[in-house]
Amino acid sequence: MTRQDILRAEDIFGPNIGSLKGITTCTAQKHVEKNIQDILKEIMERHGYVTLAVYVIFINMIPFVMTMSHNIHFVTAELVKDMKNNTLVTSIELVIQANQSRGFKIQAILVDGQLKHIQQISEEKGIQMNICAANEHVAERER
């Protein structure tokens, strides 16, 4: 390979863009700073008490426990290995803990009839529970 071969290759294919991009440096941009405490305080004053809708969906026959918090619209989806009561209870307890660790207080839980066995959680934690009647479902499921 000679110098002439390299010059011909550059004429035919253009300069090596990958090499140019690799050696070019970016200038650092200033980050926007915002006081998050002010926003959180406003949200907590307005939406500190949360109603949690809980339901199970199946995607390709794989169960997921879905939850959605009213007003703040905090949505969670957790893959569950089976539909046993203990597995579902554990999954929902984690969501309740996640909300409570951020300062939100769960005041009510809305569930379909298939999740009525989680009533033990709500009783232990002092959370009101509303179980849908037969042929009804949690409305958040349709959103």
N, C-alpha and C positions, 0 to 999 in steps of 0.2 A: 504494500500500500504506500503510495507516494503522496506528496503534498498536493499534487495536481488532482489525485483521486478525491481527496477531502474537499477541495474547492469545487469540483464538479458535483459532488454529493450535496453540498450546501446550495449550489445553484438549482439543482433538481428538486430537493426536498425542503429547502429552507433551513433556517437555523434550528438548533436543538432546543425546542421549547421547554422540555423537561429540565434541562440543565439551567436555562435562564430562570425558570420559576424556582428552582432549588436554591439558587444563590442570591435571589432578590430578597431583601429584608422588608418586613412590614414595620410601620411606625406604630408605637403604642397609642391607643386611643384612651381618652379619659372616660372613666366609668361614671355613670349617673348615680348619685347617691340620694337615697330617699329614706326618710325616717319611717321604718316599718311599724314601729310602736304606735304611731298615730292612727294608721290604717287599722291595725288590729284592735285598738281600743274602740274605734267607731263600730267595727263589725261586732265585737263582743257586746257592746251596749244595745245594738239593734237585734242581733241574732244569737244571743248567748244560750238560749234554750232551743234545743233542736228536736224535731220529730224525725225519726229514722225509718225509712221504708226498706224492708228486707224481703228479698225474693230469690229464687233459684232459677237460673236459666241453663239450658243445655246447648252447647255448640258442638256439633259433630258427636253427639252422645256423651260429651264430657261436661260434668256439672260445675257450675260457677255460682258462688254466693255473691249476689249483687246487693249493694246498699246505696241509698241516696238520702242525703240530709236535706230536708226542706229548707227553703230560703237561701242557704249557703251553697247548695248543690254540690256538696262534697260527695263524690261517687267513688266507691271501691268495688273491685272485682277480685275475687279470690278463687283460685282453682281448688276444688276439694277432691280428695282421693276417693271418697265414697259418700253415700247419703245417710250414713249412720248418725244417730242423734248426737253422740259425743263430738263427732267431727264438725257438724253444723254449729253446735253450741260453742265450741272453741273458736271457730271462724268469726262468729258474731261477737263473742267477747273481745276479740282482738280489735274489731271495728269500734266497739264502745270505748275501749281503752285508748285508741288513737284519737277519738273525738275528745275524750275527757283530758288527755294529756295536753291538748291544745287549749284547754279552758272551756270547752263547750259542755253543756249539761244536757244529757239525753232526757227529755221529759216523756216521750212516747215512742213506741215502736209499732209500726204497721206491718203485719205479716199475712201471707196466704195461709190457708188451712193446713198445708203440708208442713208448715214450720211452727205449729202450735206448741210443740214440745219445748220450744225455747222459753216458754213462760217461766221456767225456773230462774233464768237469768234476770228477767224483769222483776220478779218478786224479790230476789236477793238484793238487787240494786235499787229498788224502789222506783222502778220505771213502769209507767202505765203501758199496757199492751192492748192493741186492738187487732183481733183476728177476723179476717174477712169471712163472710158467710159462704155457704156452698154456692158455686157458680159465680162467685165474685173474685176479684183479684186486686192487688195493690195497683193503684192508678199509675204510679211512676214507671211501671213496667212498659207502658205504651209510649213513653217519651223517647 
